[in-house]
Amino acid sequence: MLQHDILVVGGGLAGMRAAVEAAELGLDVGMLSKIHPVRSHSGAAQGGINAALGNREDDTTEAHAFDTVKGSDYIGDQDAIELFADEAPQAIIWLEHMGCIFSRMDDGRIAQRPFGGASFPRTCYCADVTGLVILHTLWEQCQRLNVKVYEEWFATALSVQNGVGSGVVALNVTNGSIEAIRAKATIFATGGAGRSYYKTTNGLSSTGDGMSMAYRAGIPLLDMEFVQFHPTTLKSNGVLMTEGARGEGAYLINALGERFMFKYAPTKGELASRDVVSRAEQTEINEGRGVDGCVFLDLRHLGKQKIMERLPQIRELALDATGIDAIDEPVPITPGMHYWMGGIQTDKHGATPVPGVYAAGECACVSVHGANRLGGNSLLETIVFGKLAARHAADYAARMSAPDFNVRQLESERSRIGAMLANKGGERVNVVRDEMGKAMMEGAGIYRLPASIQVGIDRIRELKQRYKQISLDDKGPVFNTDLTGLLELGFLLDVAETTLAGALRREESRGAHTRLDFPERDDEKWMKHTQARFRPDADPELGDKQVTVTKWQPQARVY
Ligand SMILES: Cc1cc2nc3c(=O)[nH]c(=O)nc-3n(C[C@H](O)[C@H](O)[C@H](O)COP(=O)(O)OP(=O)(O)OC[C@H]3O[C@@H](n4cnc5c(N)ncnc54)[C@H](O)[C@@H]3O)c2cc1C
């Protein structure tokens, strides 16, 4: 049986940061990724990563922590947020020492741009390709440290034996074999689940695998109802136009040419938090001041030189997709599904309630983002909690002998996947996936109503039944993307179900969760996390988890 001290499932920023840390601590590390690590979705991150370096103005880690608490609409755990903000400057310096080429100010210090919801210019960046640059930096470090990489291996189930995590079952996509990989500690870093929506900024690999595997193994998912809609995405293909554009001074305008954001956020305008800006845009569109379901991102006044120097990628993306050159014309944009605030429940060290199982990055809910994530805080989360999860996993692994692996689980995964290949039910992956995506757009969009959430829940229940009848065309063992697509769809349906269930239960409006029938935040009743637990062949069991408050009591949230 394949075996490691630490097994990291995921080769994006959180996974690679965890693998590097564990390898530097001298442990035997395996890292599993269903796609080549540098193709991980982190590579799409554009605008930057937050840290209170104070290079442009007198910023502090306390201000970063408070902005994050306020951004979270007071439901982020404040002990984790303080740790997160305190660790940030060192995380940037570490990345720089590892070779990350950050953009610079004229005096040579790392440049920082303003981002939504931040009191100071705090976002460090590499032009508008920050994720890709950091991803390559970490990949080099994985090579240097000889991390054993299982490239194009697809984890299908988490193994928990005698109440302790003991590794995963995984499909080797290159030859179709299904193997057990035993580990003293397993760290999930499998990214987000944007593909449960019909339209999203997320890549094809963001399918909630780790969230669902942990959930099925008995680990609760937290705050799944909080889904971020990014204010500036292209209508045609959902591609993101970074918040860095507004950070550099771009305007949002409506069909009448008005800069409308100051009506909704009198101080911050375009740089209010994402939930506020997305709702404002949707209101403009709903009230008839949009064009074809869009408002506009206007960069013209920034001038060609600044656009080409700081925002070259988004200019090209808009040009390719719409034929519009942002140097000369405003770009039509719409709010689009972007990020999962909820995920696998962990403490501030990345530990889940099951010993030996950890999670970091977008698949985890630590919770630092609460009901709304601030731009630039997600990349930071991958680096800070990737490192911390690895440290705690390493400490745990050093005290443990190799756990038993439940061989029956390996056999049951082999027969489950064998049955999927043999199924002649006649349903199609793409049909079920598209219907799920539409149910999520309608049930769990920016504005939510109980009737449409309930329609979504009923639809997902029905789709879960139809899922069992899906047949595949490709029955072969080598690079069977028909099969991996089906496995991913199963994971996504779990994510969709827990999200809609949480959205129906939370009778208030907080951060990205806006219930039109309960338009106010209700701290008395709902200042708590939603916990979803798996029940075989039944709806998720929903419960509460207390929010940790250290020094900031909830206040009215105005930008
Ligand atoms: C377009 C875009 C722009 C963004 N820009 C920014 C930004 O500027 N700043 C910011 O802070 N945030 C940004 N974000 C958010 C941020 O990029 C992500 O939240 C973050 O990169 C997620 O990193 P991760 O390591 O958790 O996951 P990912 O990078 O998605 O990596 C997941 C890894 O898990 C692997 N995996 C998944 N399932 C399995 C499985 N079953 N078996 C094996 N391997 C598996 C994948 O192969 C991959 O290697 C942006 C997001 C998008 C979509």
The ligand as an SDF file (V2000), in Angstrom:
LIG
                    3D

 53 58  0  0  0  0  0  0  0  0999 V2000
  -10.7790   34.2080  -11.5230 C   0  0  0  0  0  0  0  0  0  0  0  0
  -10.4130   34.2550  -10.0690 C   0  0  0  0  0  0  0  0  0  0  0  0
   -9.5990   35.2680   -9.5980 C   0  0  0  0  0  0  0  0  0  0  0  0
   -9.2510   35.3120   -8.2500 C   0  0  0  0  0  0  0  0  0  0  0  0
   -8.4320   36.3180   -7.8040 N   0  0  0  0  0  0  0  0  0  0  0  0
   -8.0910   36.3610   -6.4920 C   0  0  0  0  0  0  0  0  0  0  0  0
   -7.2180   37.3740   -6.0060 C   0  0  0  0  0  0  0  0  0  0  0  0
   -6.7190   38.2130   -6.7460 O   0  0  0  0  0  0  0  0  0  0  0  0
   -6.9350   37.3780   -4.6800 N   0  0  0  0  0  0  0  0  0  0  0  0
   -7.4420   36.4570   -3.8100 C   0  0  0  0  0  0  0  0  0  0  0  0
   -7.1440   36.5220   -2.6230 O   0  0  0  0  0  0  0  0  0  0  0  0
   -8.2500   35.4700   -4.2610 N   0  0  0  0  0  0  0  0  0  0  0  0
   -8.5770   35.3940   -5.5650 C   0  0  0  0  0  0  0  0  0  0  0  0
   -9.3950   34.3880   -6.0170 N   0  0  0  0  0  0  0  0  0  0  0  0
   -9.7320   33.2680   -5.1170 C   0  0  0  0  0  0  0  0  0  0  0  0
   -8.5140   32.3540   -4.9980 C   0  0  0  0  0  0  0  0  0  0  0  0
   -7.8300   32.2910   -6.2190 O   0  0  0  0  0  0  0  0  0  0  0  0
   -8.8880   30.9180   -4.6170 C   0  0  0  0  0  0  0  0  0  0  0  0
   -9.7850   30.9130   -3.5480 O   0  0  0  0  0  0  0  0  0  0  0  0
   -7.6460   30.1450   -4.2040 C   0  0  0  0  0  0  0  0  0  0  0  0
   -6.6320   30.2630   -5.1590 O   0  0  0  0  0  0  0  0  0  0  0  0
   -7.9850   28.6820   -3.9710 C   0  0  0  0  0  0  0  0  0  0  0  0
   -6.7830   27.9770   -3.7620 O   0  0  0  0  0  0  0  0  0  0  0  0
   -6.8220   26.4730   -3.2560 P   0  0  0  0  0  0  0  0  0  0  0  0
   -5.4160   26.0440   -3.1380 O   0  0  0  0  0  0  0  0  0  0  0  0
   -7.6990   26.3830   -2.0760 O   0  0  0  0  0  0  0  0  0  0  0  0
   -7.5690   25.6810   -4.4330 O   0  0  0  0  0  0  0  0  0  0  0  0
   -7.1860   25.4350   -5.9710 P   0  0  0  0  0  0  0  0  0  0  0  0
   -6.1580   26.3500   -6.4750 O   0  0  0  0  0  0  0  0  0  0  0  0
   -8.4880   25.3690   -6.6990 O   0  0  0  0  0  0  0  0  0  0  0  0
   -6.5420   23.9980   -5.9500 O   0  0  0  0  0  0  0  0  0  0  0  0
   -7.3060   22.8390   -5.7290 C   0  0  0  0  0  0  0  0  0  0  0  0
   -6.4090   21.6540   -5.9590 C   0  0  0  0  0  0  0  0  0  0  0  0
   -7.0820   20.4770   -5.5370 O   0  0  0  0  0  0  0  0  0  0  0  0
   -6.9490   19.4930   -6.5140 C   0  0  0  0  0  0  0  0  0  0  0  0
   -8.1050   18.6060   -6.3860 N   0  0  0  0  0  0  0  0  0  0  0  0
   -9.4050   18.9420   -6.3020 C   0  0  0  0  0  0  0  0  0  0  0  0
  -10.1630   17.8470   -6.1780 N   0  0  0  0  0  0  0  0  0  0  0  0
   -9.3140   16.7930   -6.1700 C   0  0  0  0  0  0  0  0  0  0  0  0
   -9.4940   15.3880   -6.0870 C   0  0  0  0  0  0  0  0  0  0  0  0
  -10.6980   14.8180   -6.0080 N   0  0  0  0  0  0  0  0  0  0  0  0
   -8.3930   14.5990   -6.1220 N   0  0  0  0  0  0  0  0  0  0  0  0
   -7.1570   15.1360   -6.2540 C   0  0  0  0  0  0  0  0  0  0  0  0
   -6.9370   16.4570   -6.3500 N   0  0  0  0  0  0  0  0  0  0  0  0
   -8.0060   17.2740   -6.3010 C   0  0  0  0  0  0  0  0  0  0  0  0
   -6.8540   20.2330   -7.8210 C   0  0  0  0  0  0  0  0  0  0  0  0
   -6.2080   19.4410   -8.7910 O   0  0  0  0  0  0  0  0  0  0  0  0
   -6.0150   21.4360   -7.4020 C   0  0  0  0  0  0  0  0  0  0  0  0
   -4.6570   21.0990   -7.4620 O   0  0  0  0  0  0  0  0  0  0  0  0
   -9.7530   34.3400   -7.3640 C   0  0  0  0  0  0  0  0  0  0  0  0
  -10.5850   33.3290   -7.8360 C   0  0  0  0  0  0  0  0  0  0  0  0
  -10.9320   33.2890   -9.1740 C   0  0  0  0  0  0  0  0  0  0  0  0
  -11.8750   32.2250   -9.6350 C   0  0  0  0  0  0  0  0  0  0  0  0
  1  2  1  0
  2  3  1  0
  2 52  2  0
  3  4  2  0
  4  5  1  0
  4 50  1  0
  5  6  2  0
  6  7  1  0
  6 13  1  0
  7  8  2  0
  7  9  1  0
  9 10  1  0
 10 11  2  0
 10 12  1  0
 12 13  2  0
 13 14  1  0
 14 15  1  0
 14 50  1  0
 15 16  1  0
 16 17  1  0
 16 18  1  0
 18 19  1  0
 18 20  1  0
 20 21  1  0
 20 22  1  0
 22 23  1  0
 23 24  1  0
 24 25  2  0
 24 26  1  0
 24 27  1  0
 27 28  1  0
 28 29  2  0
 28 30  1  0
 28 31  1  0
 31 32  1  0
 32 33  1  0
 33 34  1  0
 33 48  1  0
 34 35  1  0
 35 36  1  0
 35 46  1  0
 36 37  1  0
 36 45  1  0
 37 38  2  0
 38 39  1  0
 39 40  1  0
 39 45  2  0
 40 41  1  0
 40 42  2  0
 42 43  1  0
 43 44  2  0
 44 45  1  0
 46 47  1  0
 46 48  1  0
 48 49  1  0
 50 51  2  0
 51 52  1  0
 52 53  1  0
M  END
$$$$
